[in-house]
Amino acid sequence: MNFNFSSISKDEALALIGGRESDDESALMDTLEALVFPLRDFFLRSQVQIPLFRSRIARLNSIHQAALALSLIEDDEVDVKMDAISIPAGVSIFQANLELLRNSEHQKSQLKLQMAQTMNPKVIADLAQQLCSVELDYFREFLKINESLEPSSLQIKSSEFPDSGNLIHLLNQNADESLEILSKEKSRIKLIVKRMDLK
């Protein structure tokens, strides 16, 4: 079923969220929250996987439009703009990756903290979209920092995320072991970039 959200009717909105004409506002809010909660929980518990996030963001935006049509929520927005990740020039590959990883993880944790405090589908969608933007910034900066690093020759899956805590520990020690992890991460990122046709 395709909906034109600029003129969505009450019947269309009810169909979109699985509500009934006889439901009162309280029942509709329960239905709305039952739809939003697992989507928010997915974002909070998952590493950022952009295609999976984007499909759920689209679902939240449709839920948001239905909720507006049913006057269940107000059209709230949140300013979630994060500063671009910037790495100082002239630092070692260990220090550059350490700063990148710390900054990226901090931004993601801040966005998820905001997300945990709301059930508004539009706000959650905006925060999830910003998580994707932070991840894309991380990809671009990582590939720039590690341009001279050879990707791993191993078969790496896009879902094989490095243990960020362990990697931060190794980078702090300038450990050569971290280069092997970075090499695997480069393979993972290049695979994702290729699949998404990112420039």
C-alpha positions as CSV (number, residue, x, y, z in Angstrom):
1,M,0.0,0.0,0.0
2,N,1.4,3.4,-1.0
3,F,0.6,6.5,1.0
4,N,0.9,10.1,0.0
5,F,1.9,11.5,3.4
6,S,1.1,15.1,2.5
7,S,-2.6,14.2,2.5
8,I,-2.8,11.0,4.5
9,S,-6.2,10.2,5.8
10,K,-7.2,8.9,9.2
11,D,-8.1,5.5,7.7
12,E,-4.7,5.3,6.0
13,A,-3.0,6.3,9.2
14,L,-4.9,3.6,11.1
15,A,-4.0,1.0,8.5
16,L,-0.3,2.1,8.7
17,I,0.0,1.5,12.4
18,G,-2.5,-1.3,12.7
19,G,-5.0,0.7,14.7
20,R,-8.8,0.4,14.6
21,E,-11.5,3.0,14.2
22,S,-12.9,2.1,17.6
23,D,-9.6,2.6,19.4
24,D,-9.4,5.6,21.7
25,E,-6.3,7.9,22.0
26,S,-4.8,5.8,24.8
27,A,-5.1,2.6,22.8
28,L,-3.6,4.2,19.8
29,M,-0.7,5.5,21.8
30,D,-0.1,2.0,23.1
31,T,-0.2,0.7,19.5
32,L,2.2,3.5,18.4
33,E,4.7,2.8,21.2
34,A,4.6,-1.0,20.5
35,L,5.7,-0.2,17.0
36,V,8.4,2.4,17.9
37,F,10.0,0.5,20.9
38,P,11.5,-2.4,19.0
39,L,12.9,0.0,16.3
40,R,14.4,2.2,18.9
41,D,15.8,-0.8,20.7
42,F,17.4,-2.1,17.5
43,F,19.3,1.2,17.1
44,L,20.4,1.3,20.7
45,R,21.7,-2.3,20.8
46,S,23.2,-2.5,17.3
47,Q,26.4,-1.4,15.7
48,V,25.7,1.0,12.9
49,Q,24.9,-0.9,9.7
50,I,23.7,1.8,7.3
51,P,21.4,-0.2,5.0
52,L,19.7,-1.9,7.9
53,F,19.4,1.5,9.7
54,R,18.0,3.2,6.7
55,S,15.2,0.7,6.1
56,R,14.1,1.2,9.8
57,I,14.4,5.0,9.5
58,A,12.0,4.9,6.6
59,R,9.6,2.8,8.7
60,L,9.8,5.3,11.6
61,N,9.1,8.2,9.3
62,S,6.0,6.5,8.0
63,I,4.9,5.8,11.6
64,H,5.5,9.5,12.4
65,Q,3.3,10.7,9.6
66,A,0.5,8.4,10.7
67,A,0.8,9.6,14.3
68,L,0.6,13.2,13.1
69,A,-2.5,12.4,11.1
70,L,-4.1,10.9,14.2
71,S,-3.0,13.8,16.3
72,L,-1.1,11.5,18.7
73,I,2.1,13.5,18.7
74,E,3.4,16.9,17.8
75,D,5.8,17.5,14.9
76,D,8.9,17.7,17.1
77,E,12.4,17.9,15.8
78,V,15.8,17.7,17.5
79,D,19.0,19.4,16.5
80,V,21.4,16.5,16.1
81,K,24.1,18.0,14.0
82,M,27.5,16.6,15.1
83,D,30.8,18.2,14.4
84,A,32.8,16.6,11.6
85,I,35.5,14.3,12.9
86,S,38.9,16.0,12.4
87,I,42.3,14.4,13.0
88,P,45.4,16.6,13.6
89,A,48.1,16.4,10.9
90,G,51.5,15.0,11.6
91,V,50.5,12.4,14.2
92,S,51.4,8.7,14.0
93,I,49.1,6.1,12.5
94,F,48.4,4.8,16.0
95,Q,47.5,8.2,17.3
96,A,45.4,9.2,14.3
97,N,43.4,6.0,14.5
98,L,43.0,6.3,18.3
99,E,41.6,9.9,17.9
100,L,39.3,8.8,15.1
101,L,37.9,5.8,17.0
102,R,37.5,7.7,20.3
103,N,35.7,10.6,18.6
104,S,33.5,8.4,16.5
105,E,32.5,6.2,19.5
106,H,31.8,9.3,21.7
107,Q,29.5,10.8,19.1
108,K,27.6,7.6,18.7
109,S,27.2,7.2,22.4
110,Q,25.9,10.8,22.7
111,L,23.3,10.2,20.0
112,K,22.2,6.9,21.5
113,L,21.9,8.6,24.9
114,Q,19.5,11.1,23.4
115,M,17.6,8.4,21.6
116,A,17.1,6.4,24.8
117,Q,15.2,9.4,26.3
118,T,12.4,9.7,23.7
119,M,9.7,7.6,22.0
120,N,9.0,10.2,19.3
121,P,9.4,8.3,16.0
122,K,10.6,11.4,14.1
123,V,13.3,12.3,16.7
124,I,14.5,8.6,16.8
125,A,14.6,8.6,13.0
126,D,16.6,11.8,13.0
127,L,19.1,10.5,15.6
128,A,19.4,7.2,13.7
129,Q,20.1,9.2,10.5
130,Q,22.8,11.1,12.3
131,L,24.3,7.8,13.5
132,C,24.6,6.9,9.8
133,S,26.3,10.2,9.1
134,V,28.8,9.7,11.9
135,E,29.6,6.2,10.5
136,L,30.1,7.6,7.0
137,D,32.5,10.3,8.4
138,Y,34.3,7.5,10.2
139,F,34.7,5.5,6.9
140,R,36.0,8.5,4.9
141,E,38.5,9.5,7.6
142,F,39.6,6.0,8.3
143,L,40.4,5.3,4.6
144,K,42.3,8.7,4.4
145,I,44.3,7.9,7.6
146,N,45.1,4.4,6.5
147,E,45.7,5.0,2.8
148,S,49.1,3.3,2.9
149,L,47.9,0.3,4.9
150,E,47.3,-2.9,3.0
151,P,43.8,-4.4,3.4
152,S,43.6,-7.8,5.0
153,S,43.9,-10.8,2.7
154,L,41.4,-12.6,4.8
155,Q,37.7,-12.9,3.9
156,I,36.1,-10.2,6.0
157,K,32.3,-9.8,6.4
158,S,30.7,-6.3,6.6
159,S,29.3,-7.3,10.0
160,E,32.7,-8.2,11.5
161,F,33.1,-5.1,13.7
162,P,36.4,-4.8,15.6
163,D,36.4,-4.8,19.4
164,S,36.7,-1.1,19.8
165,G,37.8,-1.3,23.5
166,N,40.6,-3.7,22.7
167,L,41.6,-1.7,19.6
168,I,41.8,1.5,21.7
169,H,43.9,-0.3,24.2
170,L,46.3,-1.5,21.6
171,L,46.5,1.8,19.8
172,N,47.3,3.5,23.1
173,Q,50.3,1.2,23.4
174,N,51.4,1.7,19.8
175,A,51.1,-2.0,19.5
176,D,51.9,-3.6,16.1
177,E,49.0,-6.0,16.8
178,S,46.7,-3.1,16.2
179,L,47.8,-2.8,12.6
180,E,46.4,-6.3,11.8
181,I,43.0,-5.2,13.3
182,L,43.2,-2.0,11.3
183,S,44.0,-4.0,8.1
184,K,40.8,-6.1,8.7
185,E,38.8,-3.0,9.4
186,K,40.0,-1.4,6.1
187,S,38.8,-4.5,4.2
188,R,35.4,-4.3,6.0
189,I,35.0,-0.7,5.2
190,K,36.1,-1.0,1.6
191,L,33.5,-3.8,1.2
192,I,30.7,-1.6,2.6
193,V,31.8,1.4,0.5
194,K,31.8,-0.8,-2.7
195,R,28.3,-2.3,-1.9
196,M,26.8,1.1,-1.2
197,D,28.6,2.7,-4.2
198,L,30.0,5.5,-2.0
199,K,32.4,8.0,-3.4
